[in-house]
């Protein structure tokens, strides 16, 4: 009986990463990127945009609140835009949106800022795909759906986190922290989050 329970537990643990790393595209011409993504995901952003024929790349980011090597930028959306431009991305297709400096619910606040951008620019497109880190994708999609409402189709594209093996995430401290943190955060959103 103990061996059966251990086997079932191991099988469930192995599936957690796949559950969190949801991939589900929708038809739309807006690709959204939260600007906290690591540099190694940026080539994937460019490839996703080009392959699927988006019209706009919308970047969201909180203000930069300290001096240093990023002092030339006002917010992390501008930093990400500059990173993408170095990869040859057309800056004319980038929309950088600053999100208020928030202590929590940054993803939800990003979605609210994008909804306001849609409204203020009279954009009728109702399909949005979010490009985010793999384990964050299910939570991002849920929060964007809550913020944008039923009028928007929301898809998600997970960027693989190369810092650990997703098939054996529990074997590294980085993988364990990321998966467990996102699982707890997703459970919190499902049970307690009320916009």
VENZI-V353110 format. One record per residue. N is the residue number from 1. SS is DSSP state (~ for helix, > for strand, _ for the rest). PSI is psi as a letter, one per 40 degrees, with the letter a starting at -180 (* if undefined). D_LAST is the distance of its C-alpha to the last C-alpha in whole Angstrom. Layout:
# VENZI-V353110
n;ss;psi;d_last
N;SS;PSI;D_LAST
N;SS;PSI;D_LAST
This chain:
# VENZI-V353110
n;ss;psi;d_last
1;_;d;44
2;~;d;43
3;~;d;44
4;~;d;42
5;~;d;39
6;~;d;39
7;~;d;39
8;~;d;36
9;~;d;34
10;~;d;35
11;~;d;35
12;~;d;31
13;~;d;30
14;~;d;32
15;~;e;29
16;~;d;26
17;~;d;26
18;~;d;27
19;~;d;24
20;~;d;22
21;_;g;24
22;_;h;23
23;_;h;24
24;>;h;24
25;_;i;25
26;_;i;24
27;_;h;26
28;_;i;25
29;_;f;27
30;>;h;24
31;>;h;23
32;>;h;21
33;>;h;21
34;>;h;19
35;_;e;22
36;_;e;22
37;_;i;24
38;_;i;28
39;~;d;31
40;~;e;32
41;~;e;29
42;~;d;30
43;~;d;33
44;~;d;31
45;~;d;29
46;~;d;32
47;~;d;33
48;~;d;30
49;~;d;30
50;~;d;34
51;~;d;34
52;~;e;32
53;_;f;32
54;_;i;29
55;_;d;29
56;>;i;27
57;>;h;26
58;>;h;22
59;>;h;22
60;>;i;19
61;>;i;20
62;>;i;19
63;>;i;22
64;_;h;25
65;_;e;26
66;_;i;29
67;_;i;33
68;_;a;34
69;_;e;35
70;_;e;32
71;_;e;33
72;_;e;34
73;_;i;30
74;_;d;27
75;>;i;24
76;~;d;24
77;~;d;24
78;~;d;27
79;~;d;28
80;~;d;27
81;~;d;29
82;~;d;32
83;~;d;32
84;~;d;32
85;~;d;35
86;~;d;37
87;_;e;37
88;_;e;38
89;_;i;35
90;_;h;35
91;~;e;33
92;~;e;33
93;~;e;31
94;>;h;28
95;>;h;25
96;>;h;24
97;>;h;21
98;>;h;20
99;>;h;16
100;_;i;16
101;_;h;17
102;_;i;14
103;_;d;15
104;_;i;12
105;_;f;9
106;~;d;12
107;~;d;12
108;~;d;8
109;~;d;10
110;~;d;13
111;~;d;12
112;~;d;11
113;~;d;14
114;~;d;16
115;~;d;15
116;~;d;16
117;~;d;19
118;~;d;20
119;~;d;19
120;~;d;22
121;_;e;24
122;_;f;24
123;_;h;24
124;_;e;24
125;_;h;24
126;_;f;21
127;>;h;22
128;>;h;20
129;>;h;21
130;>;h;20
131;>;h;22
132;>;i;21
133;>;i;23
134;~;d;24
135;~;e;22
136;~;e;19
137;~;d;19
138;~;d;18
139;~;d;14
140;~;d;14
141;~;d;15
142;~;d;12
143;~;d;9
144;~;d;11
145;~;d;12
146;~;d;8
147;~;d;8
148;~;d;12
149;_;a;12
150;_;e;15
151;_;e;17
152;_;h;17
153;>;h;19
154;>;h;18
155;>;i;20
156;>;i;21
157;>;h;24
158;>;h;24
159;>;h;27
160;_;h;29
161;_;h;29
162;_;e;33
163;_;e;33
164;_;i;33
165;_;h;34
166;~;d;31
167;~;e;34
168;~;f;35
169;~;d;32
170;~;e;32
171;~;e;36
172;_;i;34
173;~;d;32
174;~;d;30
175;~;d;30
176;~;d;29
177;~;d;26
178;~;d;25
179;~;d;24
180;~;d;24
181;~;d;21
182;~;d;19
183;~;d;20
184;~;d;18
185;~;d;15
186;~;d;15
187;~;d;15
188;~;d;13
189;~;d;10
190;~;d;12
191;~;d;12
192;_;d;10
193;_;h;6
194;_;h;4
195;_;*;0
